[in-house]
């Protein structure tokens, strides 16, 4: 047995065999948006997936939509969504630890005119909401408190919104969905450059598939209001580039792997991992909806994280095994994730015998092969997955404290990554 479980802690044996192939799980980012669009639509929608799509974050969004009156049924390879019709009086939305769920559902619930209470857990009550709450207050919504838990009242109105793009692209996504349901046209003005802009591109793609126009302007977006969300009846979710990055990186470091169910034309920003792996020195072979990665060289990396912050744990793990010093910058927002992800990635690497130095907005990682040891996940799913990736190159076992955090986005990760129960 290669993996021992005790109180949600896991001990990983580096001699466990790495997988030769894997099917990418459905994109969590797409599923959030497809669920919301389907719930706001005019008829039932079936979301088709190549494989199981359940995770704690997706369940959080699903439960919140059901609390507002939608009906959602999960099958093995599909999700059937019946739209919101009659909103219950004073619904309670539990966003759990999902920042996406909270930031998407806040303006949507307000646009629907529901007096809605919101709760959450983990670090979610501490994650930023100020800019979004401020603009919602300016457009007819009142809040019982500035941080979770709170209740919002009033109704979100159309108009001109001004919001920074440096804190969270999720603010923009939530507003795009919400403003599309309101009479009159609205404008979202960005007061800064938009970081993680690919996530908003995913939103606009989903909106377009449901007949909604969100027009991209030079410094923001224009939303044509009171356009009915028109269900395509059947729609598919593509593979998740963010979560599959750990498998692709494993192929670049240790043994070849082929990954299927990947859309090479996806709007997901984290498909940039392929270019980065080429820079790292790996061999990258592209097929039809498949990618094969195999080891070759291990060159140090310099990467701007501004548009791809979720890749830091994967890239930092790669850098541990590189020749030379790697630098990752432009990711200050990572300090506001499920953990302070700059600090927690540095702690992960150093606790396993590597060498990482924190920067205000990133990391310096020196090529120094990790040995093994104990890692605190800090309740962060991406720290768990990155620790498992590093363990493959260690000479001693790696113990991950709080490894159950992986259920937030990828409940079957360990089995698929090759660790036996």
C-alpha positions, -999 to 999 in steps of 0.1 A, spaced: 0 0 0 15 33 -11 -7 57 7 -17 58 43 -46 79 56 -50 92 91 -72 121 101 -71 134 65 -33 133 64 -16 112 37 18 96 34 30 94 -2 56 69 -13 77 83 -41 80 47 -56 43 48 -66 40 43 -103 30 75 -122 1 72 -146 7 68 -184 -26 84 -194 -54 103 -179 -87 119 -190 -89 156 -180 -117 163 -156 -143 189 -168 -132 225 -163 -144 238 -129 -144 273 -143 -166 264 -172 -190 243 -150 -196 272 -126 -206 294 -155 -226 267 -174 -246 259 -142 -254 296 -137 -264 303 -173 -286 272 -173 -303 282 -141 -311 316 -156 -323 301 -189 -357 296 -205 -358 258 -203 -339 227 -191 -303 223 -201 -282 192 -201 -245 198 -195 -225 169 -209 -192 158 -195 -167 131 -205 -166 119 -169 -175 127 -133 -176 164 -125 -184 166 -88 -162 187 -64 -169 208 -33 -168 241 -53 -192 229 -80 -215 215 -53 -214 249 -36 -226 267 -68 -252 240 -75 -266 242 -40 -268 280 -41 -287 279 -74 -311 253 -60 -316 276 -29 -328 302 -54 -353 279 -70 -334 259 -97 -334 221 -99 -301 203 -106 -296 166 -111 -261 151 -114 -257 120 -136 -224 101 -142 -216 121 -173 -241 149 -174 -259 175 -153 -296 184 -159 -305 219 -149 -340 232 -147 -341 270 -145 -351 292 -116 -388 299 -116 -401 308 -82 -376 322 -58 -382 311 -22 -387 338 5 -354 348 21 -331 321 6 -299 311 24 -269 306 1 -239 286 16 -209 293 -5 -187 270 16 -151 279 7 -157 288 -29 -147 324 -38 -161 319 -73 -195 309 -60 -197 339 -36 -185 365 -61 -208 352 -89 -239 347 -68 -238 381 -49 -248 403 -79 -270 375 -94 -291 372 -62 -294 410 -60 -304 412 -97 -332 387 -90 -344 409 -62 -342 383 -36 -336 392 1 -307 367 4 -285 356 32 -249 344 25 -226 323 46 -193 306 40 -164 288 57 -127 285 58 -109 317 46 -138 328 25 -151 354 50 -117 371 49 -113 371 11 -118 405 -6 -153 417 -15 -151 455 -9 -149 468 -45 -179 446 -55 -200 454 -25 -192 491 -30 -205 491 -66 -235 471 -56 -244 496 -29 -241 524 -55 -267 505 -76 -295 499 -51 -283 470 -29 -279 471 9 -259 448 30 -263 439 67 -225 436 71 -193 441 51 -181 405 56 -198 371 57 -222 362 71 -246 389 58 -280 395 42 -285 416 11 -317 435 2 -329 458 -25 -325 451 -62 -295 456 -84 -301 483 -110 -287 488 -145 -262 516 -151 -225 523 -152 -202 503 -129 -165 512 -122 -144 485 -107 -107 475 -105 -95 445 -125 -66 438 -102 -84 422 -72 -106 395 -88 -118 389 -123 -147 371 -106 -163 404 -98 -166 411 -135 -181 376 -142 -207 380 -115 -217 414 -128 -219 402 -164 -243 375 -155 -264 397 -132 -266 428 -155 -278 406 -184 -310 399 -165 -318 436 -159 -337 460 -181 -316 485 -200 -280 484 -210 -252 485 -185 -215 493 -188 -186 479 -166 -156 503 -166 -123 488 -156 -103 513 -135 -71 492 -140 -58 464 -162 -77 432 -159 -57 403 -144 -67 367 -151 -87 381 -181 -90 346 -196 -116 338 -169 -138 367 -182 -133 354 -217 -147 321 -205 -177 340 -191 -183 358 -224 -181 325 -243 -207 309 -221 -230 340 -223 -228 339 -261 -238 302 -261 -269 312 -242 -277 341 -265 -264 369 -243 -242 398 -257 -214 410 -236 -195 434 -257 -158 439 -249 -148 476 -250 -114 492 -247 -116 495 -209 -145 473 -200 -177 456 -211 -211 466 -223 -240 443 -214 -273 444 -233 -299 440 -206 -331 420 -206 -320 395 -231 -334 361 -222 -309 334 -216 -318 309 -243 -308 273 -235 -290 254 -262 -306 223 -246 -274 204 -247 -239 218 -241 -205 202 -233 -179 211 -207 -142 209 -219 -113 196 -199 -97 216 -170 -62 229 -179 -56 242 -143 -61 209 -126 -45 188 -153 -13 209 -151 0 186 -123 -2 156 -146 14 175 -175 42 186 -152 47 151 -140 52 141 -176 78 168 -180 97 156 -149 94 119 -145 77 97 -171 57 103 -203 20 109 -200 -8 113 -225 -38 135 -215 -71 135 -234 -102 157 -233 -83 189 -237 -96 217 -259 -66 234 -275 -88 263 -286 -102 268 -250 -104 303 -235 -88 289 -204 -56 309 -197 -39 280 -180 -34 262 -213 -3 284 -213 12 255 -194 21 239 -227 43 269 -238 59 269 -203 67 232 -205 84 238 -238 104 265 -223 113 242 -194 127 218 -220 100 191 -221 89 173 -252 53 184 -261 33 164 -287 -1 177 -297 -28 154 -311 -66 157 -316 -78 168 -281 -48 151 -266 -14 162 -254 16 139 -247 44 152 -225 77 135 -219 109 145 -201 139 160 -218 157 190 -203 150 208 -171 156 245 -176 149 273 -151 119 294 -157 109 331 -156 72 335 -156 48 365 -152 18 351 -132 -5 381 -138 -28 362 -162 -21 326 -149 -19 328 -111 -33 294 -105 -3 278 -122 22 289 -95 21 257 -74 27 236 -105 55 258 -118 72 261 -85 72 223 -82 88 221 -116 114 247 -107 126 225 -78 140 201 -103 154 226 -128 189 236 -135 194 271 -120 172 297 -104 136 303 -115 116 335 -108 78 339 -107 63 374 -104 31 393 -109 10 372 -86 3 394 -55 -34 383 -56 -22 348 -47 -20 359 -11 -58 362 -11 -66 326 -21 -76 296 0 -42 301 17 -17 329 13 -5 309 -17 28 326 -21 37 318 15 22 283 15 40 273 -18 73 286 -3 67 267 29 58 235 10 91 236 -10 113 245 20 97 218 42 105 192 17 142 202 14 140 225 -16 149 262 -17 122 289 -22 123 326 -13 91 347 -10 88 379 -30 59 404 -24 43 391 -56 58 357 -63 87 334 -56 123 326 -64 129 289 -65 165 275 -67 170 242 -84 176 219 -54 161 185 -54 136 180 -26 142 151 -2 108 145 15 92 154 48 59 169 61 38 195 43 10 216 58 -17 220 31 -31 251 49 -65 238 36 -55 246 0 -63 221 -27 -35 233 -50 -9 229 -23 -20 193 -19 -17 185 -56 17 203 -59 30 184 -29 20 151 -46 38 162 -77 70 170 -58 68 137 -39 75 118 -72 110 132 -72 118 127 -35 139 99 -20 118 98 12 81 98 19 60 130 18 33 134 45 6 160 36 -14 174 65 -50 181 55 -48 163 22 -86 161 20 -86 198 8 -81 183 -27 -119 175 -26 -125 212 -33 -117 208 -70 -105 172 -77 -118 145 -53 -103 116 -73 -68 132 -78 -47 108 -58 -61 76 -74 -56 91 -109 -21 104 -100 -11 68 -93 -12 65 -55 -29 33 -43 -52 30 -14 
